[in-house]
Amino acid sequence: MNRYAVIVAGGQGTRFKSILPKQFLMVNDRPVLMHTLERFYNDNTKIILALSSDYHDYWKEICKNHGFNIPHQIADGGNTRAESVLNGLKITEKNSLVAIHDGVRPCVSSSLIEKLFDEAGKHGNAVPAVKLKESLRELNGNDSYAVDRDQYRIIQTPQCFRTNELLEAFQNTDYNLFTDEASLYEQTGRKIHLIEGEYGNIKITFPEDMLFASSYLKQ
């Protein structure tokens, strides 16, 4: 099956308190987004970058300045993450596999990406998840209650699917209400196939995450 990666990078970085969206901030002398695309680069995977149209020219300019030549196609980012995913997904071919990944997760390993594609080919989908390390409490008004953390998982990207099945999930007109593709996909009645993720596969959300990414990517 043909393989695609849709890298979603339409965010504005409001929680990061930076004028420049965090996907363009520098880590080890290159923008975060370049590190992320590199993780997916091989002869078997076509890369689609869903990027806000406001930054298309900027992205092309910094690619030129950094000599960044990894082949990829640009799709317009939408007003929401889900719309960006859908715009990228529409470019893929039917009966293919697609990995949906956050542009600000530059530390995902190539081995995890390969495992996800392999498992999605067998099961129709594959979603990475890691166990919680901390204790967990559920809030109920002014009260809180301890819950069994072993019954919960932290969900990551890339999330891999058969393209035709994910497109079917997007026929749900409320797709913007879902926080990730796995949640939307399971509304079709299909089960989510979880595999072990990676603790190093962080999503850069706050300034301190940049320090981790910088150190991790030097390894």
URJO-V463123 format. One record per run of one state. SS is the DSSP state (h for helix, s for strand, l for the rest). FROM is the first residue (numbers start at 0). LEN is the number of residues. If there is no record, write none. Layout:
# URJO-V463123
ss	from	len
SS	FROM	LEN
SS	FROM	LEN
This chain:
# URJO-V463123
ss	from	len
l	0	2
s	2	7
l	9	4
h	13	3
l	16	5
h	21	3
l	24	1
s	25	2
l	27	2
s	29	2
h	31	9
l	40	4
s	44	7
l	51	1
h	52	14
l	66	6
s	72	4
l	76	4
h	80	9
l	89	7
s	96	6
l	102	7
h	109	14
l	123	1
s	124	7
l	131	4
s	135	5
l	140	2
s	142	5
l	147	1
h	148	3
l	151	1
s	152	10
h	162	7
l	169	5
h	174	3
l	177	3
h	180	8
l	188	5
s	193	3
l	196	10
h	206	11
l	217	2
